[in-house]
Amino acid sequence: MSGPPELDPVIHAQARLRVVATLSTLNEGDRIAFPRLQEILAMTAGNLSVHLRKLEDAGYVEVTKTHHGRTPATLARLSRRGQAAFEEYTAAVRALLDPVPPTDPQPEEQT
């Protein structure tokens, strides 16, 4: 018998969970601009940067720094690894919230 499912500690922190959940809604290949992500999550730039870095270090988020004309732009998206980790995380949460009830053992046949 195994214990309760483990929750990924990188994703489990509230702010990072919000970041990953938001990025998971993007279409495959799409990226979101840092200011837009900051606006959606209502986070300070510094706070969002710290959490994006932690997710990037884990390989869950891909951050691209580029320029639009002369203006620097930072874009983010969930990596394939991050998408898989988020799917595992949500499955673990569902398992914790709605555990499968134990099955009743079959009665032994009397002969």
N, CA, C and O of each residue as an XYZ file, in Angstrom:
444
protein
N       0.861     -1.180      0.000
C       0.000      0.000      0.000
C       0.897      1.230      0.000
O       1.817      1.338      0.811
N       0.633      2.129     -0.888
C       1.451      3.334     -0.970
C       0.791      4.456     -0.186
O      -0.413      4.445      0.071
N       1.615      5.419      0.183
C       1.106      6.553      0.940
C       0.440      7.569      0.022
O       0.252      7.316     -1.168
N       0.089      8.711      0.582
C      -0.542      9.747     -0.239
C       0.422     10.234     -1.318
O       1.638     10.161     -1.146
N      -0.118     10.729     -2.423
C       0.768     11.206     -3.496
C       1.586     12.406     -3.036
O       1.141     13.213     -2.220
N       2.782     12.498     -3.579
C       3.672     13.619     -3.251
C       3.326     14.821     -4.122
O       3.056     14.677     -5.315
N       3.337     15.996     -3.523
C       3.123     17.234     -4.263
C       4.477     17.854     -4.571
O       5.307     18.018     -3.676
N       4.697     18.194     -5.816
C       5.961     18.781     -6.268
C       6.214     20.075     -5.493
O       5.442     21.024     -5.628
N       7.279     20.135     -4.685
C       7.520     21.330     -3.882
C       7.842     22.576     -4.706
O       7.620     23.695     -4.243
N       8.362     22.394     -5.920
C       8.655     23.554     -6.768
C       7.346     24.217     -7.188
O       7.245     25.444     -7.185
N       6.361     23.429     -7.543
C       5.074     23.968     -7.992
C       4.193     24.339     -6.800
O       3.394     25.271     -6.893
N       4.327     23.632     -5.692
C       3.377     23.757     -4.586
C       3.341     25.138     -3.929
O       2.310     25.516     -3.373
N       4.410     25.881     -3.977
C       4.391     27.235     -3.397
C       3.300     28.036     -4.107
O       3.217     28.013     -5.335
N       2.476     28.734     -3.357
C       1.295     29.398     -3.905
C       1.595     30.263     -5.128
O       0.906     30.153     -6.142
N       2.593     31.104     -5.048
C       2.885     32.006     -6.167
C       3.311     31.219     -7.406
O       2.894     31.539     -8.519
N       4.139     30.188     -7.215
C       4.584     29.397     -8.367
C       3.439     28.574     -8.938
O       3.365     28.377    -10.151
N       2.557     28.096     -8.091
C       1.380     27.381     -8.574
C       0.529     28.296     -9.449
O       0.028     27.867    -10.489
N       0.364     29.540     -9.043
C      -0.400     30.504     -9.837
C       0.286     30.763    -11.178
O      -0.384     30.861    -12.206
N       1.615     30.874    -11.173
C       2.365     31.103    -12.410
C       2.180     29.915    -13.352
O       1.836     30.088    -14.522
N       2.409     28.713    -12.836
C       2.318     27.510    -13.669
C       0.893     27.321    -14.187
O       0.702     26.997    -15.359
N      -0.099     27.518    -13.335
C      -1.493     27.367    -13.764
C      -1.817     28.363    -14.872
O      -2.513     28.014    -15.825
N      -1.337     29.572    -14.767
C      -1.582     30.583    -15.794
C      -0.878     30.218    -17.093
O      -1.474     30.302    -18.167
N       0.379     29.816    -17.002
C       1.124     29.462    -18.211
C       0.547     28.211    -18.877
O       0.663     28.047    -20.091
N      -0.070     27.335    -18.093
C      -0.638     26.107    -18.666
C      -1.839     26.385    -19.561
O      -2.251     25.523    -20.336
N      -2.400     27.586    -19.455
C      -3.568     27.922    -20.287
C      -3.172     28.408    -21.681
O      -4.024     28.540    -22.560
N      -1.875     28.673    -21.883
C      -1.418     29.130    -23.200
C      -1.480     27.980    -24.202
O      -1.313     26.816    -23.836
N      -1.719     28.312    -25.452
C      -1.658     27.309    -26.506
C      -0.211     26.874    -26.687
O       0.714     27.634    -26.403
N      -0.021     25.647    -27.162
C       1.333     25.136    -27.365
C       2.114     26.070    -28.285
O       1.629     26.464    -29.345
N       3.309     26.411    -27.871
C       4.166     27.296    -28.660
C       3.970     28.770    -28.365
O       4.805     29.588    -28.750
N       2.871     29.133    -27.683
C       2.640     30.540    -27.345
C       3.476     30.933    -26.135
O       3.815     30.100    -25.295
N       3.800     32.218    -26.065
C       4.525     32.785    -24.931
C       3.761     34.013    -24.466
O       2.985     34.600    -25.220
N       3.986     34.389    -23.234
C       3.317     35.567    -22.681
C       4.390     36.557    -22.238
O       5.432     36.175    -21.705
N       4.110     37.834    -22.471
C       5.038     38.890    -22.075
C       5.019     39.049    -20.552
O       3.973     38.949    -19.909
N       6.185     39.294    -20.009
C       6.344     39.452    -18.565
C       5.345     40.458    -17.977
O       4.700     40.146    -16.976
N       5.195     41.670    -18.573
C       4.253     42.629    -17.974
C       2.808     42.114    -17.962
O       2.056     42.394    -17.028
N       2.429     41.370    -18.988
C       1.065     40.828    -19.033
C       0.890     39.761    -17.957
O      -0.139     39.727    -17.282
N       1.872     38.899    -17.792
C       1.818     37.872    -16.749
C       1.772     38.533    -15.370
O       1.027     38.107    -14.488
N       2.565     39.559    -15.206
C       2.586     40.304    -13.948
C       1.207     40.905    -13.663
O       0.730     40.869    -12.529
N       0.582     41.448    -14.685
C      -0.749     42.044    -14.537
C      -1.793     40.985    -14.167
O      -2.590     41.186    -13.250
N      -1.782     39.871    -14.878
C      -2.749     38.794    -14.624
C      -2.635     38.290    -13.193
O      -3.641     38.070    -12.518
N      -1.389     38.108    -12.733
C      -1.157     37.531    -11.412
C      -1.147     38.557    -10.286
O      -1.127     38.191     -9.111
N      -1.162     39.842    -10.640
C      -1.108     40.927     -9.657
C       0.082     40.745     -8.704
O      -0.051     40.819     -7.483
N       1.247     40.504     -9.315
C       2.481     40.317     -8.552
C       3.438     41.455     -8.882
O       3.371     42.048     -9.959
N       4.323     41.747     -7.947
C       5.353     42.737     -8.239
C       6.352     42.127     -9.220
O       6.461     40.905     -9.324
N       7.064     42.965     -9.923
C       8.058     42.490    -10.887
C       9.125     41.646    -10.194
O       9.533     40.606    -10.712
N       9.573     42.090     -9.031
C      10.607     41.353     -8.302
C      10.116     39.985     -7.848
O      10.834     38.993     -7.978
N       8.915     39.928     -7.324
C       8.354     38.669     -6.852
C       8.165     37.694     -8.012
O       8.521     36.520     -7.905
N       7.611     38.176     -9.106
C       7.403     37.325    -10.277
C       8.744     36.839    -10.819
O       8.870     35.673    -11.193
N       9.734     37.706    -10.866
C      11.069     37.327    -11.355
C      11.672     36.194    -10.538
O      12.237     35.252    -11.092
N      11.550     36.289     -9.226
C      12.104     35.264     -8.338
C      11.443     33.911     -8.605
O      12.121     32.887     -8.692
N      10.129     33.917     -8.731
C       9.407     32.658     -8.930
C       9.630     32.093    -10.330
O       9.727     30.878    -10.503
N       9.710     32.961    -11.319
C      10.028     32.482    -12.671
C      11.420     31.857    -12.701
O      11.628     30.841    -13.365
N      12.364     32.450    -11.996
C      13.727     31.909    -11.961
C      13.727     30.517    -11.336
O      14.381     29.607    -11.847
N      13.001     30.350    -10.240
C      12.936     29.049     -9.566
C      12.327     28.003    -10.510
O      12.811     26.873    -10.582
N      11.274     28.380    -11.227
C      10.637     27.467    -12.176
C      11.547     27.190    -13.371
O      11.582     26.075    -13.893
N      12.272     28.203    -13.790
C      13.217     28.046    -14.906
C      14.363     27.121    -14.493
O      14.780     26.265    -15.273
N      14.868     27.286    -13.283
C      15.950     26.432    -12.783
C      15.515     24.965    -12.720
O      16.331     24.063    -12.912
N      14.239     24.732    -12.454
C      13.706     23.365    -12.395
C      13.414     22.812    -13.792
O      13.107     21.630    -13.943
N      13.510     23.669    -14.812
C      13.220     23.238    -16.174
C      11.746     23.266    -16.517
O      11.333     22.695    -17.526
N      10.945     23.923    -15.691
C       9.493     23.960    -15.896
C       9.039     25.129    -16.765
O       7.976     25.074    -17.383
N       9.840     26.177    -16.809
C       9.486     27.381    -17.560
C      10.650     27.761    -18.453
O      11.814     27.637    -18.071
N      10.319     28.225    -19.645
C      11.320     28.748    -20.570
C      11.119     30.254    -20.659
O      10.034     30.732    -20.989
N      12.178     30.990    -20.360
C      12.132     32.453    -20.413
C      13.032     32.901    -21.559
O      14.187     32.487    -21.656
N      12.486     33.753    -22.425
C      13.218     34.273    -23.572
C      13.311     35.786    -23.439
O      12.305     36.469    -23.247
N      14.522     36.295    -23.543
C      14.713     37.745    -23.525
C      15.028     38.174    -24.949
O      15.931     37.639    -25.592
N      14.274     39.137    -25.423
C      14.402     39.598    -26.799
C      14.175     41.103    -26.833
O      14.113     41.757    -25.792
N      14.055     41.635    -28.022
C      13.764     43.071    -28.188
C      12.642     43.246    -29.193
O      12.575     42.533    -30.195
N      11.782     44.173    -28.928
C      10.777     44.641    -29.881
C      11.239     46.036    -30.263
O      11.003     47.005    -29.543
N      11.895     46.118    -31.402
C      12.557     47.372    -31.753
C      13.719     47.558    -30.796
O      14.604     46.707    -30.704
N      13.714     48.665    -30.093
C      14.775     48.913    -29.109
C      14.333     48.602    -27.687
O      15.099     48.767    -26.737
N      13.103     48.155    -27.550
C      12.560     47.879    -26.224
C      12.800     46.426    -25.841
O      12.399     45.525    -26.578
N      13.445     46.177    -24.704
C      13.639     44.793    -24.275
C      12.303     44.151    -23.905
O      11.404     44.808    -23.380
N      12.194     42.869    -24.188
C      10.976     42.130    -23.861
C      11.364     40.776    -23.274
O      12.285     40.115    -23.755
N      10.650     40.378    -22.234
C      10.840     39.070    -21.619
C       9.561     38.282    -21.833
O       8.470     38.733    -21.485
N       9.712     37.098    -22.409
C       8.572     36.232    -22.711
C       8.731     34.925    -21.945
O       9.848     34.446    -21.747
N       7.622     34.354    -21.519
C       7.671     33.106    -20.752
C       6.644     32.126    -21.284
O       5.597     32.501    -21.812
N       6.987     30.850    -21.126
C       6.042     29.781    -21.437
C       6.405     28.567    -20.603
O       7.518     28.457    -20.090
N       5.454     27.661    -20.478
C       5.679     26.415    -19.774
C       6.407     25.459    -20.710
O       6.017     25.312    -21.868
N       7.449     24.816    -20.227
C       8.175     23.833    -21.039
C       7.382     22.524    -21.060
O       6.420     22.361    -20.310
N       7.789     21.610    -21.913
C       7.131     20.286    -21.927
C       7.275     19.617    -20.560
O       6.337     19.009    -20.044
N       8.459     19.743    -19.994
C       8.698     19.176    -18.660
C       7.781     19.839    -17.629
O       7.245     19.170    -16.746
N       7.607     21.155    -17.749
C       6.732     21.883    -16.836
C       5.284     21.478    -16.997
O       4.555     21.359    -16.012
N       4.859     21.265    -18.242
C       3.485     20.823    -18.492
C       3.254     19.456    -17.870
O       2.223     19.219    -17.240
N       4.215     18.556    -18.047
C       4.093     17.215    -17.469
C       4.078     17.285    -15.935
O       3.292     16.594    -15.288
N       4.943     18.116    -15.364
C       4.995     18.265    -13.907
C       3.683     18.832    -13.377
O       3.210     18.415    -12.320
N       3.091     19.784    -14.105
C       1.824     20.373    -13.675
C       0.702     19.344    -13.763
O      -0.162     19.298    -12.888
N       0.703     18.527    -14.799
C      -0.312     17.475    -14.926
C      -0.177     16.466    -13.787
O      -1.183     16.028    -13.227
N       1.054     16.094    -13.441
C       1.278     15.184    -12.315
C       0.838     15.832    -11.005
O       0.249     15.178    -10.144
N       1.127     17.117    -10.863
C       0.745     17.848     -9.652
C      -0.779     17.874     -9.503
O      -1.305     17.599     -8.425
N      -1.482     18.206    -10.587
C      -2.944     18.280    -10.500
C      -3.545     16.900    -10.243
O      -4.545     16.789     -9.534
N      -2.952     15.850    -10.808
C      -3.432     14.490    -10.542
C      -3.230     14.136     -9.069
O      -4.093     13.507     -8.457
N      -2.092     14.539     -8.503
C      -1.825     14.271     -7.091
C      -2.816     15.018     -6.193
O      -3.292     14.468     -5.200
N      -3.124     16.264     -6.540
C      -4.094     17.034     -5.757
C      -5.465     16.373     -5.840
O      -6.155     16.238     -4.830
N      -5.859     15.964     -7.043
C      -7.156     15.283     -7.198
C      -7.202     14.006     -6.367
O      -8.221     13.701     -5.749
N      -6.103     13.261     -6.352
C      -6.052     12.024     -5.574
C      -6.171     12.304     -4.077
O      -6.774     11.525     -3.339
N      -5.598     13.414     -3.638
C      -5.721     13.786     -2.229
C      -7.135     14.225     -1.878
O      -7.626     13.931     -0.788
N      -7.788     14.923     -2.793
C      -9.125     15.451     -2.536
C     -10.225     14.412     -2.702
O     -11.265     14.489     -2.050
N      -9.990     13.445     -3.575
C     -11.010     12.448     -3.870
C     -10.374     11.066     -3.920
O     -10.289     10.448     -4.981
N      -9.923     10.581     -2.751
C      -9.253      9.282     -2.754
C     -10.234      8.173     -3.121
O     -11.434      8.263     -2.859
N      -9.700      7.149     -3.721
C     -10.519      5.993     -4.081
C     -10.824      5.238     -2.794
O      -9.914      4.889     -2.042
N     -12.112      4.985     -2.541
C     -12.430      4.253     -1.310
C     -11.889      2.827     -1.393
O     -11.831      2.245     -2.475
N     -11.493      2.266     -0.249
C     -10.982      0.897     -0.272
C     -12.082     -0.059     -0.710
O     -13.251      0.121     -0.368
N     -11.700     -1.057     -1.456
C     -12.684     -2.038     -1.902
C     -12.883     -3.068     -0.812
O     -11.954     -3.414     -0.082
N     -14.110     -3.552     -0.715
C     -14.413     -4.588      0.270
C     -13.853     -5.907     -0.231
O     -14.021     -6.251     -1.401
N     -13.194     -6.640      0.637
C     -12.681     -7.934      0.195
C     -13.845     -8.861     -0.133
O     -14.903     -8.793      0.492
N     -13.638     -9.717     -1.110
C     -14.663    -10.687     -1.502
C     -14.785    -11.725     -0.399
O     -13.777    -12.229      0.097
N     -16.015    -12.048     -0.012
C     -16.155    -13.084      1.017
C     -15.669    -14.422      0.462
O     -15.830    -14.737     -0.717
N     -15.066    -15.195      1.371
C     -14.575    -16.499      0.962
C     -15.753    -17.441      0.782
O     -16.742    -17.391      1.513
N     -15.612    -18.296     -0.213
C     -16.679    -19.270     -0.473
C     -16.641    -20.346      0.603
O     -15.576    -20.821      0.996
N     -17.819    -20.714      1.065
C     -17.945    -21.783      2.036
C     -18.257    -23.073      1.277
O     -19.174    -23.094      0.456
N     -17.538    -24.106      1.528
C     -17.819    -25.387      0.860
C     -18.254    -26.438      1.831
O     -18.528    -27.570      1.432
